[in-house]
Amino acid sequence: MSGEDYNWGYDPLNYNLPEGSYATDAFHGEVRVRECRAMVQALHSAGLGVVM
């Protein structure tokens, strides 16, 4: 392969970083983390558990 190789979703680089396609700004990790934390807090407030 040349150029950007497809990683099939198993890229070990930044493995624990939330997926960018679910964030409002996919290119900044701090936005991903902040929005993921807000989502987990909202789910907990609604009485739902989260397994990560």
PDB file with one MODEL, atoms N, CA, C and O in Angstrom:
MODEL        1
ATOM      1  N   MET A   1       0.838  -1.187   0.000  1.00  0.00           N
ATOM      2  CA  MET A   1       0.000   0.000   0.000  1.00  0.00           C
ATOM      3  C   MET A   1       0.879   1.245   0.000  1.00  0.00           C
ATOM      4  O   MET A   1       1.974   1.257   0.562  1.00  0.00           O
ATOM      5  N   SER A   2       0.386   2.253  -0.622  1.00  0.00           N
ATOM      6  CA  SER A   2       1.116   3.513  -0.601  1.00  0.00           C
ATOM      7  C   SER A   2       0.229   4.600  -0.010  1.00  0.00           C
ATOM      8  O   SER A   2      -0.990   4.447   0.063  1.00  0.00           O
ATOM      9  N   GLY A   3       0.847   5.695   0.411  1.00  0.00           N
ATOM     10  CA  GLY A   3       0.064   6.781   1.006  1.00  0.00           C
ATOM     11  C   GLY A   3      -0.424   6.402   2.384  1.00  0.00           C
ATOM     12  O   GLY A   3       0.329   5.853   3.188  1.00  0.00           O
ATOM     13  N   GLU A   4      -1.664   6.690   2.656  1.00  0.00           N
ATOM     14  CA  GLU A   4      -2.242   6.367   3.964  1.00  0.00           C
ATOM     15  C   GLU A   4      -2.749   4.930   3.963  1.00  0.00           C
ATOM     16  O   GLU A   4      -3.645   4.583   3.194  1.00  0.00           O
ATOM     17  N   ASP A   5      -2.180   4.110   4.813  1.00  0.00           N
ATOM     18  CA  ASP A   5      -2.621   2.721   4.927  1.00  0.00           C
ATOM     19  C   ASP A   5      -3.856   2.647   5.800  1.00  0.00           C
ATOM     20  O   ASP A   5      -3.960   3.352   6.804  1.00  0.00           O
ATOM     21  N   TYR A   6      -4.781   1.802   5.421  1.00  0.00           N
ATOM     22  CA  TYR A   6      -5.991   1.615   6.215  1.00  0.00           C
ATOM     23  C   TYR A   6      -5.659   0.733   7.400  1.00  0.00           C
ATOM     24  O   TYR A   6      -5.013  -0.301   7.228  1.00  0.00           O
ATOM     25  N   ASN A   7      -6.079   1.109   8.599  1.00  0.00           N
ATOM     26  CA  ASN A   7      -5.691   0.372   9.800  1.00  0.00           C
ATOM     27  C   ASN A   7      -6.773  -0.570  10.310  1.00  0.00           C
ATOM     28  O   ASN A   7      -6.590  -1.194  11.354  1.00  0.00           O
ATOM     29  N   TRP A   8      -7.886  -0.689   9.610  1.00  0.00           N
ATOM     30  CA  TRP A   8      -8.973  -1.581   9.983  1.00  0.00           C
ATOM     31  C   TRP A   8      -9.520  -1.316  11.381  1.00  0.00           C
ATOM     32  O   TRP A   8     -10.186  -2.180  11.952  1.00  0.00           O
ATOM     33  N   GLY A   9      -9.256  -0.154  11.938  1.00  0.00           N
ATOM     34  CA  GLY A   9      -9.777   0.194  13.253  1.00  0.00           C
ATOM     35  C   GLY A   9      -8.969  -0.347  14.416  1.00  0.00           C
ATOM     36  O   GLY A   9      -9.390  -0.237  15.567  1.00  0.00           O
ATOM     37  N   TYR A  10      -7.811  -0.931  14.131  1.00  0.00           N
ATOM     38  CA  TYR A  10      -6.988  -1.517  15.191  1.00  0.00           C
ATOM     39  C   TYR A  10      -5.681  -0.756  15.355  1.00  0.00           C
ATOM     40  O   TYR A  10      -4.640  -1.362  15.609  1.00  0.00           O
ATOM     41  N   ASP A  11      -5.722   0.536  15.216  1.00  0.00           N
ATOM     42  CA  ASP A  11      -4.526   1.357  15.315  1.00  0.00           C
ATOM     43  C   ASP A  11      -4.138   1.510  16.783  1.00  0.00           C
ATOM     44  O   ASP A  11      -4.915   2.070  17.557  1.00  0.00           O
ATOM     45  N   PRO A  12      -2.953   1.028  17.196  1.00  0.00           N
ATOM     46  CA  PRO A  12      -2.568   1.123  18.610  1.00  0.00           C
ATOM     47  C   PRO A  12      -2.184   2.536  19.039  1.00  0.00           C
ATOM     48  O   PRO A  12      -2.078   2.805  20.236  1.00  0.00           O
ATOM     49  N   LEU A  13      -1.974   3.441  18.088  1.00  0.00           N
ATOM     50  CA  LEU A  13      -1.640   4.819  18.421  1.00  0.00           C
ATOM     51  C   LEU A  13      -2.881   5.515  18.972  1.00  0.00           C
ATOM     52  O   LEU A  13      -3.930   5.506  18.328  1.00  0.00           O
ATOM     53  N   ASN A  14      -2.775   6.108  20.141  1.00  0.00           N
ATOM     54  CA  ASN A  14      -3.911   6.779  20.802  1.00  0.00           C
ATOM     55  C   ASN A  14      -5.094   5.822  20.986  1.00  0.00           C
ATOM     56  O   ASN A  14      -6.247   6.190  20.758  1.00  0.00           O
ATOM     57  N   TYR A  15      -4.795   4.616  21.394  1.00  0.00           N
ATOM     58  CA  TYR A  15      -5.793   3.551  21.490  1.00  0.00           C
ATOM     59  C   TYR A  15      -6.972   3.910  22.393  1.00  0.00           C
ATOM     60  O   TYR A  15      -8.107   3.544  22.091  1.00  0.00           O
ATOM     61  N   ASN A  16      -6.725   4.616  23.488  1.00  0.00           N
ATOM     62  CA  ASN A  16      -7.791   4.920  24.445  1.00  0.00           C
ATOM     63  C   ASN A  16      -8.497   6.239  24.179  1.00  0.00           C
ATOM     64  O   ASN A  16      -9.338   6.653  24.977  1.00  0.00           O
ATOM     65  N   LEU A  17      -8.183   6.900  23.096  1.00  0.00           N
ATOM     66  CA  LEU A  17      -8.826   8.164  22.764  1.00  0.00           C
ATOM     67  C   LEU A  17     -10.193   7.888  22.149  1.00  0.00           C
ATOM     68  O   LEU A  17     -10.301   7.028  21.276  1.00  0.00           O
ATOM     69  N   PRO A  18     -11.245   8.595  22.581  1.00  0.00           N
ATOM     70  CA  PRO A  18     -12.574   8.381  21.990  1.00  0.00           C
ATOM     71  C   PRO A  18     -12.566   8.614  20.476  1.00  0.00           C
ATOM     72  O   PRO A  18     -11.832   9.466  19.975  1.00  0.00           O
ATOM     73  N   GLU A  19     -13.373   7.864  19.770  1.00  0.00           N
ATOM     74  CA  GLU A  19     -13.469   7.950  18.311  1.00  0.00           C
ATOM     75  C   GLU A  19     -13.882   9.351  17.873  1.00  0.00           C
ATOM     76  O   GLU A  19     -14.865   9.899  18.373  1.00  0.00           O
ATOM     77  N   GLY A  20     -13.137   9.922  16.948  1.00  0.00           N
ATOM     78  CA  GLY A  20     -13.372  11.287  16.499  1.00  0.00           C
ATOM     79  C   GLY A  20     -14.678  11.495  15.769  1.00  0.00           C
ATOM     80  O   GLY A  20     -15.237  12.591  15.814  1.00  0.00           O
ATOM     81  N   SER A  21     -15.182  10.471  15.094  1.00  0.00           N
ATOM     82  CA  SER A  21     -16.414  10.651  14.320  1.00  0.00           C
ATOM     83  C   SER A  21     -17.632  10.880  15.206  1.00  0.00           C
ATOM     84  O   SER A  21     -18.683  11.287  14.711  1.00  0.00           O
ATOM     85  N   TYR A  22     -17.510  10.627  16.496  1.00  0.00           N
ATOM     86  CA  TYR A  22     -18.616  10.871  17.421  1.00  0.00           C
ATOM     87  C   TYR A  22     -18.533  12.245  18.081  1.00  0.00           C
ATOM     88  O   TYR A  22     -19.444  12.626  18.815  1.00  0.00           O
ATOM     89  N   ALA A  23     -17.471  12.987  17.838  1.00  0.00           N
ATOM     90  CA  ALA A  23     -17.268  14.295  18.462  1.00  0.00           C
ATOM     91  C   ALA A  23     -17.629  15.417  17.489  1.00  0.00           C
ATOM     92  O   ALA A  23     -17.694  15.207  16.278  1.00  0.00           O
ATOM     93  N   THR A  24     -17.861  16.596  18.030  1.00  0.00           N
ATOM     94  CA  THR A  24     -18.162  17.740  17.173  1.00  0.00           C
ATOM     95  C   THR A  24     -16.918  18.247  16.461  1.00  0.00           C
ATOM     96  O   THR A  24     -17.026  18.906  15.427  1.00  0.00           O
ATOM     97  N   ASP A  25     -15.736  17.951  16.998  1.00  0.00           N
ATOM     98  CA  ASP A  25     -14.468  18.328  16.374  1.00  0.00           C
ATOM     99  C   ASP A  25     -13.560  17.110  16.405  1.00  0.00           C
ATOM    100  O   ASP A  25     -12.910  16.836  17.414  1.00  0.00           O
ATOM    101  N   ALA A  26     -13.517  16.390  15.314  1.00  0.00           N
ATOM    102  CA  ALA A  26     -12.803  15.118  15.261  1.00  0.00           C
ATOM    103  C   ALA A  26     -11.287  15.261  15.298  1.00  0.00           C
ATOM    104  O   ALA A  26     -10.584  14.273  15.511  1.00  0.00           O
ATOM    105  N   PHE A  27     -10.770  16.467  15.095  1.00  0.00           N
ATOM    106  CA  PHE A  27      -9.332  16.645  14.952  1.00  0.00           C
ATOM    107  C   PHE A  27      -8.625  17.086  16.225  1.00  0.00           C
ATOM    108  O   PHE A  27      -7.401  17.213  16.234  1.00  0.00           O
ATOM    109  N   HIS A  28      -9.372  17.321  17.300  1.00  0.00           N
ATOM    110  CA  HIS A  28      -8.758  17.753  18.551  1.00  0.00           C
ATOM    111  C   HIS A  28      -9.133  16.778  19.665  1.00  0.00           C
ATOM    112  O   HIS A  28     -10.299  16.657  20.041  1.00  0.00           O
ATOM    113  N   GLY A  29      -8.122  16.090  20.179  1.00  0.00           N
ATOM    114  CA  GLY A  29      -8.347  15.072  21.201  1.00  0.00           C
ATOM    115  C   GLY A  29      -8.995  15.597  22.458  1.00  0.00           C
ATOM    116  O   GLY A  29      -9.798  14.898  23.076  1.00  0.00           O
ATOM    117  N   GLU A  30      -8.659  16.837  22.859  1.00  0.00           N
ATOM    118  CA  GLU A  30      -9.242  17.379  24.087  1.00  0.00           C
ATOM    119  C   GLU A  30     -10.749  17.559  23.946  1.00  0.00           C
ATOM    120  O   GLU A  30     -11.481  17.420  24.925  1.00  0.00           O
ATOM    121  N   VAL A  31     -11.218  17.866  22.743  1.00  0.00           N
ATOM    122  CA  VAL A  31     -12.662  17.993  22.509  1.00  0.00           C
ATOM    123  C   VAL A  31     -13.315  16.625  22.618  1.00  0.00           C
ATOM    124  O   VAL A  31     -14.377  16.485  23.226  1.00  0.00           O
ATOM    125  N   ARG A  32     -12.687  15.620  22.033  1.00  0.00           N
ATOM    126  CA  ARG A  32     -13.220  14.256  22.105  1.00  0.00           C
ATOM    127  C   ARG A  32     -13.369  13.806  23.550  1.00  0.00           C
ATOM    128  O   ARG A  32     -14.410  13.275  23.939  1.00  0.00           O
ATOM    129  N   VAL A  33     -12.325  14.021  24.345  1.00  0.00           N
ATOM    130  CA  VAL A  33     -12.342  13.579  25.741  1.00  0.00           C
ATOM    131  C   VAL A  33     -13.393  14.349  26.533  1.00  0.00           C
ATOM    132  O   VAL A  33     -14.152  13.751  27.296  1.00  0.00           O
ATOM    133  N   ARG A  34     -13.444  15.658  26.360  1.00  0.00           N
ATOM    134  CA  ARG A  34     -14.410  16.489  27.090  1.00  0.00           C
ATOM    135  C   ARG A  34     -15.849  16.061  26.770  1.00  0.00           C
ATOM    136  O   ARG A  34     -16.676  15.942  27.673  1.00  0.00           O
ATOM    137  N   GLU A  35     -16.143  15.832  25.489  1.00  0.00           N
ATOM    138  CA  GLU A  35     -17.494  15.431  25.103  1.00  0.00           C
ATOM    139  C   GLU A  35     -17.817  14.012  25.551  1.00  0.00           C
ATOM    140  O   GLU A  35     -18.963  13.722  25.894  1.00  0.00           O
ATOM    141  N   CYS A  36     -16.834  13.133  25.554  1.00  0.00           N
ATOM    142  CA  CYS A  36     -17.058  11.771  26.040  1.00  0.00           C
ATOM    143  C   CYS A  36     -17.365  11.784  27.531  1.00  0.00           C
ATOM    144  O   CYS A  36     -18.265  11.081  27.992  1.00  0.00           O
ATOM    145  N   ARG A  37     -16.616  12.583  28.283  1.00  0.00           N
ATOM    146  CA  ARG A  37     -16.872  12.699  29.726  1.00  0.00           C
ATOM    147  C   ARG A  37     -18.269  13.256  29.987  1.00  0.00           C
ATOM    148  O   ARG A  37     -18.976  12.776  30.873  1.00  0.00           O
ATOM    149  N   ALA A  38     -18.666  14.268  29.217  1.00  0.00           N
ATOM    150  CA  ALA A  38     -20.001  14.856  29.375  1.00  0.00           C
ATOM    151  C   ALA A  38     -21.077  13.826  29.049  1.00  0.00           C
ATOM    152  O   ALA A  38     -22.112  13.777  29.714  1.00  0.00           O
ATOM    153  N   MET A  39     -20.839  13.004  28.030  1.00  0.00           N
ATOM    154  CA  MET A  39     -21.799  11.966  27.660  1.00  0.00           C
ATOM    155  C   MET A  39     -21.947  10.946  28.790  1.00  0.00           C
ATOM    156  O   MET A  39     -23.062  10.572  29.151  1.00  0.00           O
ATOM    157  N   VAL A  40     -20.818  10.497  29.344  1.00  0.00           N
ATOM    158  CA  VAL A  40     -20.858   9.510  30.427  1.00  0.00           C
ATOM    159  C   VAL A  40     -21.572  10.094  31.643  1.00  0.00           C
ATOM    160  O   VAL A  40     -22.378   9.407  32.271  1.00  0.00           O
ATOM    161  N   GLN A  41     -21.290  11.341  31.980  1.00  0.00           N
ATOM    162  CA  GLN A  41     -21.960  11.984  33.113  1.00  0.00           C
ATOM    163  C   GLN A  41     -23.463  12.097  32.875  1.00  0.00           C
ATOM    164  O   GLN A  41     -24.251  11.879  33.795  1.00  0.00           O
ATOM    165  N   ALA A  42     -23.867  12.435  31.648  1.00  0.00           N
ATOM    166  CA  ALA A  42     -25.294  12.535  31.326  1.00  0.00           C
ATOM    167  C   ALA A  42     -25.968  11.170  31.422  1.00  0.00           C
ATOM    168  O   ALA A  42     -27.090  11.066  31.918  1.00  0.00           O
ATOM    169  N   LEU A  43     -25.298  10.136  30.957  1.00  0.00           N
ATOM    170  CA  LEU A  43     -25.864   8.789  31.051  1.00  0.00           C
ATOM    171  C   LEU A  43     -25.981   8.348  32.504  1.00  0.00           C
ATOM    172  O   LEU A  43     -26.985   7.747  32.886  1.00  0.00           O
ATOM    173  N   HIS A  44     -24.975   8.636  33.312  1.00  0.00           N
ATOM    174  CA  HIS A  44     -25.041   8.312  34.743  1.00  0.00           C
ATOM    175  C   HIS A  44     -26.172   9.079  35.418  1.00  0.00           C
ATOM    176  O   HIS A  44     -26.866   8.527  36.271  1.00  0.00           O
ATOM    177  N   SER A  45     -26.366  10.336  35.051  1.00  0.00           N
ATOM    178  CA  SER A  45     -27.453  11.141  35.620  1.00  0.00           C
ATOM    179  C   SER A  45     -28.819  10.571  35.267  1.00  0.00           C
ATOM    180  O   SER A  45     -29.784  10.729  36.015  1.00  0.00           O
ATOM    181  N   ALA A  46     -28.887   9.905  34.115  1.00  0.00           N
ATOM    182  CA  ALA A  46     -30.142   9.286  33.683  1.00  0.00           C
ATOM    183  C   ALA A  46     -30.318   7.886  34.265  1.00  0.00           C
ATOM    184  O   ALA A  46     -31.291   7.201  33.952  1.00  0.00           O
ATOM    185  N   GLY A  47     -29.376   7.459  35.114  1.00  0.00           N
ATOM    186  CA  GLY A  47     -29.486   6.155  35.758  1.00  0.00           C
ATOM    187  C   GLY A  47     -28.932   5.008  34.932  1.00  0.00           C
ATOM    188  O   GLY A  47     -29.219   3.846  35.219  1.00  0.00           O
ATOM    189  N   LEU A  48     -28.147   5.315  33.917  1.00  0.00           N
ATOM    190  CA  LEU A  48     -27.576   4.275  33.068  1.00  0.00           C
ATOM    191  C   LEU A  48     -26.107   4.072  33.402  1.00  0.00           C
ATOM    192  O   LEU A  48     -25.386   5.031  33.680  1.00  0.00           O
ATOM    193  N   GLY A  49     -25.673   2.839  33.375  1.00  0.00           N
ATOM    194  CA  GLY A  49     -24.269   2.531  33.584  1.00  0.00           C
ATOM    195  C   GLY A  49     -23.531   2.523  32.259  1.00  0.00           C
ATOM    196  O   GLY A  49     -24.134   2.314  31.207  1.00  0.00           O
ATOM    197  N   VAL A  50     -22.241   2.748  32.307  1.00  0.00           N
ATOM    198  CA  VAL A  50     -21.413   2.776  31.102  1.00  0.00           C
ATOM    199  C   VAL A  50     -20.243   1.824  31.303  1.00  0.00           C
ATOM    200  O   VAL A  50     -19.536   1.906  32.307  1.00  0.00           O
ATOM    201  N   VAL A  51     -20.042   0.929  30.354  1.00  0.00           N
ATOM    202  CA  VAL A  51     -18.907   0.016  30.374  1.00  0.00           C
ATOM    203  C   VAL A  51     -17.993   0.415  29.227  1.00  0.00           C
ATOM    204  O   VAL A  51     -18.406   0.476  28.068  1.00  0.00           O
ATOM    205  N   MET A  52     -16.742   0.685  29.580  1.00  0.00           N
ATOM    206  CA  MET A  52     -15.789   1.096  28.531  1.00  0.00           C
ATOM    207  C   MET A  52     -14.641   0.122  28.476  1.00  0.00           C
ATOM    208  O   MET A  52     -13.731   0.286  27.662  1.00  0.00           O
TER     209      MET A  52
ENDMDL
END
